[in-house]
């Protein structure tokens, strides 16, 4: 069996095990059609980076002023590297820093029906949201820049509590994304 055949089999297995995560999605808030894959996109398509941060055996979530729980991450700035974006977003939203290298587990390939890109430097109409996990240390308050979400709480919690808070009022794929990150971490 070739490496390409092996990889295709792995991707098909992941899609079968995580059907909600891999299902086509419509993100109405942004006029975006999205499709998850464990196949990583080229760097130039990545506009957003999000992380399942692990502090010991707990998952770090952020809560904004609206009461919405989310994984830290956000939009890449012009000419910003993936690593720099991740470091900045962790500090801004979670008051956290990387305690180990990130492991990228997949991405949502997206197509927007908006006539212009979200930021002028972003690819358009195709883009990608990168998802990963890493060990993190929460060691300060979120910096809460004026143009970002206003985080009012950062909490390290059990995976079950994180699943419950991420899925509440949202699609089931959030739970599967968290499970995929936990399994990837367990494989080391």
Protein Blocks (a to p, Z undefined) as FASTA:
>chain_A
ZZklmmmmmmmmmmmmmmmlmpccddfknopacdddfbdcdfklpmbdcddddehjaccd
dddfkopacdedddddehiafklmmmmmmmmmnopacfbdcddfbdcddddfbfbdfblk
bccfbdcddddddddddfbdcfkiaklccdfbdcdddfklmmmmmmnopafklmmmmmmm
mmmmmnZZ
